[in-house]
Amino acid sequence: SVAARVIKLANSSFYLGSGRIDSLDRAIVTIGFRGIRQMVLSISVIDEFRGKGQVLDRVKLWRHSLFTATIGRALAATVDRETAEEVFVGCLLHDLGKAVLDDAFPEDYQDAILRAIECGRPITETELDTFGMTHAGVAKIVAAKWNFPPQIADPMALHHSPRGDLAVTRKETFLHISLCQAANVLSKCFGLGLGLADVVERVPDDVPLGVMVEVPSAIF
């Protein structure tokens, strides 16, 4: 249940204080209403797309997404703890467009994946060839349709953008996008990409590294 996941998350090392959380009321106080809202949003979206998948391995997809989200939250906590939960959700949903393409166009997406692997090209390039947009572009459409706030929508849409392009984005989401980019790169460096001809991009400048992260299972 959602309540059980909330309590489990409240007991993770990111939140745990002096005592164990054993009730929903205490968990809400610990995480905060803002954090609860972000978590419920995450659970709702993941439950919508957590099926077996047509072509894409959904276990690998959400494992990569969760690891990326955990790294992003740890990085955010060293810069501006107030943004940590927003960064977590934006990172968790950053590859949502891949699940959408996999559900809607499985044969075409399989072709894009195979060409990426066989030719050693980034999946974003073969997606663009096949669909005229990347999974990030698809995520942007989904985020707009579902009225996601910009702090979550922008990292979903721009996590593959070169750092120079970020200067034209909203000032209030610049940090969120940069941390999502960095977390995505670091996740691949740890070997937790999707194996889709993963290209390890450059980590954005001025992103705090050297943090210890714990991958929680509470979201699943």
Secondary structure as a PSIPRED ss2 file (coil, helix, strand):
# PSIPRED VFORMAT (PSIPRED V4.0)

   1 S C   1.000  0.000  0.000
   2 V H   0.000  1.000  0.000
   3 A H   0.000  1.000  0.000
   4 A H   0.000  1.000  0.000
   5 R H   0.000  1.000  0.000
   6 V H   0.000  1.000  0.000
   7 I H   0.000  1.000  0.000
   8 K H   0.000  1.000  0.000
   9 L H   0.000  1.000  0.000
  10 A H   0.000  1.000  0.000
  11 N C   1.000  0.000  0.000
  12 S C   1.000  0.000  0.000
  13 S C   1.000  0.000  0.000
  14 F C   1.000  0.000  0.000
  15 Y C   1.000  0.000  0.000
  16 L C   1.000  0.000  0.000
  17 G C   1.000  0.000  0.000
  18 S C   1.000  0.000  0.000
  19 G C   1.000  0.000  0.000
  20 R C   1.000  0.000  0.000
  21 I C   1.000  0.000  0.000
  22 D C   1.000  0.000  0.000
  23 S C   1.000  0.000  0.000
  24 L H   0.000  1.000  0.000
  25 D H   0.000  1.000  0.000
  26 R H   0.000  1.000  0.000
  27 A H   0.000  1.000  0.000
  28 I H   0.000  1.000  0.000
  29 V H   0.000  1.000  0.000
  30 T H   0.000  1.000  0.000
  31 I H   0.000  1.000  0.000
  32 G C   1.000  0.000  0.000
  33 F H   0.000  1.000  0.000
  34 R H   0.000  1.000  0.000
  35 G H   0.000  1.000  0.000
  36 I H   0.000  1.000  0.000
  37 R H   0.000  1.000  0.000
  38 Q H   0.000  1.000  0.000
  39 M H   0.000  1.000  0.000
  40 V H   0.000  1.000  0.000
  41 L H   0.000  1.000  0.000
  42 S H   0.000  1.000  0.000
  43 I H   0.000  1.000  0.000
  44 S H   0.000  1.000  0.000
  45 V H   0.000  1.000  0.000
  46 I H   0.000  1.000  0.000
  47 D H   0.000  1.000  0.000
  48 E H   0.000  1.000  0.000
  49 F H   0.000  1.000  0.000
  50 R C   1.000  0.000  0.000
  51 G C   1.000  0.000  0.000
  52 K C   1.000  0.000  0.000
  53 G C   1.000  0.000  0.000
  54 Q C   1.000  0.000  0.000
  55 V C   1.000  0.000  0.000
  56 L C   1.000  0.000  0.000
  57 D C   1.000  0.000  0.000
  58 R H   0.000  1.000  0.000
  59 V H   0.000  1.000  0.000
  60 K H   0.000  1.000  0.000
  61 L H   0.000  1.000  0.000
  62 W H   0.000  1.000  0.000
  63 R H   0.000  1.000  0.000
  64 H H   0.000  1.000  0.000
  65 S H   0.000  1.000  0.000
  66 L H   0.000  1.000  0.000
  67 F H   0.000  1.000  0.000
  68 T H   0.000  1.000  0.000
  69 A H   0.000  1.000  0.000
  70 T H   0.000  1.000  0.000
  71 I H   0.000  1.000  0.000
  72 G H   0.000  1.000  0.000
  73 R H   0.000  1.000  0.000
  74 A H   0.000  1.000  0.000
  75 L H   0.000  1.000  0.000
  76 A H   0.000  1.000  0.000
  77 A H   0.000  1.000  0.000
  78 T H   0.000  1.000  0.000
  79 V H   0.000  1.000  0.000
  80 D C   1.000  0.000  0.000
  81 R H   0.000  1.000  0.000
  82 E H   0.000  1.000  0.000
  83 T H   0.000  1.000  0.000
  84 A H   0.000  1.000  0.000
  85 E H   0.000  1.000  0.000
  86 E H   0.000  1.000  0.000
  87 V H   0.000  1.000  0.000
  88 F H   0.000  1.000  0.000
  89 V H   0.000  1.000  0.000
  90 G H   0.000  1.000  0.000
  91 C H   0.000  1.000  0.000
  92 L H   0.000  1.000  0.000
  93 L C   1.000  0.000  0.000
  94 H C   1.000  0.000  0.000
  95 D C   1.000  0.000  0.000
  96 L H   0.000  1.000  0.000
  97 G H   0.000  1.000  0.000
  98 K H   0.000  1.000  0.000
  99 A H   0.000  1.000  0.000
 100 V H   0.000  1.000  0.000
 101 L H   0.000  1.000  0.000
 102 D H   0.000  1.000  0.000
 103 D H   0.000  1.000  0.000
 104 A H   0.000  1.000  0.000
 105 F C   1.000  0.000  0.000
 106 P H   0.000  1.000  0.000
 107 E H   0.000  1.000  0.000
 108 D H   0.000  1.000  0.000
 109 Y H   0.000  1.000  0.000
 110 Q H   0.000  1.000  0.000
 111 D H   0.000  1.000  0.000
 112 A H   0.000  1.000  0.000
 113 I H   0.000  1.000  0.000
 114 L H   0.000  1.000  0.000
 115 R H   0.000  1.000  0.000
 116 A H   0.000  1.000  0.000
 117 I H   0.000  1.000  0.000
 118 E H   0.000  1.000  0.000
 119 C H   0.000  1.000  0.000
 120 G C   1.000  0.000  0.000
 121 R C   1.000  0.000  0.000
 122 P C   1.000  0.000  0.000
 123 I H   0.000  1.000  0.000
 124 T H   0.000  1.000  0.000
 125 E H   0.000  1.000  0.000
 126 T H   0.000  1.000  0.000
 127 E H   0.000  1.000  0.000
 128 L H   0.000  1.000  0.000
 129 D H   0.000  1.000  0.000
 130 T H   0.000  1.000  0.000
 131 F H   0.000  1.000  0.000
 132 G C   1.000  0.000  0.000
 133 M C   1.000  0.000  0.000
 134 T C   1.000  0.000  0.000
 135 H H   0.000  1.000  0.000
 136 A H   0.000  1.000  0.000
 137 G H   0.000  1.000  0.000
 138 V H   0.000  1.000  0.000
 139 A H   0.000  1.000  0.000
 140 K H   0.000  1.000  0.000
 141 I H   0.000  1.000  0.000
 142 V H   0.000  1.000  0.000
 143 A H   0.000  1.000  0.000
 144 A H   0.000  1.000  0.000
 145 K H   0.000  1.000  0.000
 146 W C   1.000  0.000  0.000
 147 N C   1.000  0.000  0.000
 148 F C   1.000  0.000  0.000
 149 P C   1.000  0.000  0.000
 150 P H   0.000  1.000  0.000
 151 Q H   0.000  1.000  0.000
 152 I H   0.000  1.000  0.000
 153 A H   0.000  1.000  0.000
 154 D H   0.000  1.000  0.000
 155 P H   0.000  1.000  0.000
 156 M H   0.000  1.000  0.000
 157 A H   0.000  1.000  0.000
 158 L H   0.000  1.000  0.000
 159 H C   1.000  0.000  0.000
 160 H C   1.000  0.000  0.000
 161 S C   1.000  0.000  0.000
 162 P C   1.000  0.000  0.000
 163 R H   0.000  1.000  0.000
 164 G H   0.000  1.000  0.000
 165 D H   0.000  1.000  0.000
 166 L H   0.000  1.000  0.000
 167 A H   0.000  1.000  0.000
 168 V H   0.000  1.000  0.000
 169 T C   1.000  0.000  0.000
 170 R C   1.000  0.000  0.000
 171 K H   0.000  1.000  0.000
 172 E H   0.000  1.000  0.000
 173 T H   0.000  1.000  0.000
 174 F H   0.000  1.000  0.000
 175 L H   0.000  1.000  0.000
 176 H H   0.000  1.000  0.000
 177 I H   0.000  1.000  0.000
 178 S H   0.000  1.000  0.000
 179 L H   0.000  1.000  0.000
 180 C H   0.000  1.000  0.000
 181 Q H   0.000  1.000  0.000
 182 A H   0.000  1.000  0.000
 183 A H   0.000  1.000  0.000
 184 N H   0.000  1.000  0.000
 185 V H   0.000  1.000  0.000
 186 L H   0.000  1.000  0.000
 187 S H   0.000  1.000  0.000
 188 K H   0.000  1.000  0.000
 189 C H   0.000  1.000  0.000
 190 F C   1.000  0.000  0.000
 191 G C   1.000  0.000  0.000
 192 L C   1.000  0.000  0.000
 193 G C   1.000  0.000  0.000
 194 L C   1.000  0.000  0.000
 195 G C   1.000  0.000  0.000
 196 L C   1.000  0.000  0.000
 197 A C   1.000  0.000  0.000
 198 D C   1.000  0.000  0.000
 199 V C   1.000  0.000  0.000
 200 V C   1.000  0.000  0.000
 201 E C   1.000  0.000  0.000
 202 R C   1.000  0.000  0.000
 203 V C   1.000  0.000  0.000
 204 P C   1.000  0.000  0.000
 205 D C   1.000  0.000  0.000
 206 D C   1.000  0.000  0.000
 207 V C   1.000  0.000  0.000
 208 P C   1.000  0.000  0.000
 209 L C   1.000  0.000  0.000
 210 G C   1.000  0.000  0.000
 211 V C   1.000  0.000  0.000
 212 M C   1.000  0.000  0.000
 213 V C   1.000  0.000  0.000
 214 E C   1.000  0.000  0.000
 215 V C   1.000  0.000  0.000
 216 P C   1.000  0.000  0.000
 217 S C   1.000  0.000  0.000
 218 A C   1.000  0.000  0.000
 219 I C   1.000  0.000  0.000
 220 F C   1.000  0.000  0.000
